[in-house]
């Protein structure tokens, strides 16, 4: 179990940054150039960070509550 968690954390935090656009953003990127593409990529990464943050905080509080009730 610990190995699975370790591998998951490793791939989550140490994977390469992937630069991609959604289908709706492609037309904007083609018209705007490299600066617009970089901005859209950064926006996508920014928007994807918060769901993971919320889930992580929720797991932390659930674990803390479980640990408190266990003892």
N, C-alpha and C positions, 0 to 999 in steps of 0.2 A: 504494500500500500504506500509506503514511504517513497519507493522508487517511482511509482506512477505520479505522485504529487511533485516530486523533484523534477521529473521530465516535463510535466505540464508547466511548472513555473519556469523552467529553463527555456522552453520554446515560446512561452508567453512574453518573457522579458528580454530574451536575447535573440529573437528572430530579426531578420533584416527588415528594414522599413520598406513597405510595399507602396509604390506610387501608382495609383489607378484612379480613373474617373468613372462615375456612373454614366449611363446612357444619356441622361438629360444634360449632363455637364459637358459632354463631348463637343457639341457645337460651339459652346462658349470658349472652350479651350482652343479649338481650331482657329477661331477668329482672333483670340487675344494674345496668343504667343506664350513664351516660357514663363513670364512673370505671373500671368493669370493662371496658368497650369499649376505653378508652385503654390499659389494662394489657395486654389481649390483643394489641392492635396492636403495642405496644412489644415484647412477647414474640416475635411473629412476625418482626419486623425483626431482633431480637437473634439468633434462631435462623438466619435467612438470611444473616447476616453471616459466620459462621464457615466455611461451605463456600467462599465467595468468597475469604476470607483464606487458607485452605489451598491453594486452586488458585493464588492469586497467589504464595505462597511457593514452591510447587513449580515454577512457571514461572520464578521468579527463580533458583532453584538450577540448573534445567536450562539456562537461558541462560548462567549463569556457568560451568557445566561445559563447555558447548559452546564458549564463547569461549576458555576455557583450553586446550581440546584443539585449537582451530583454530590457535593461534599456536605 
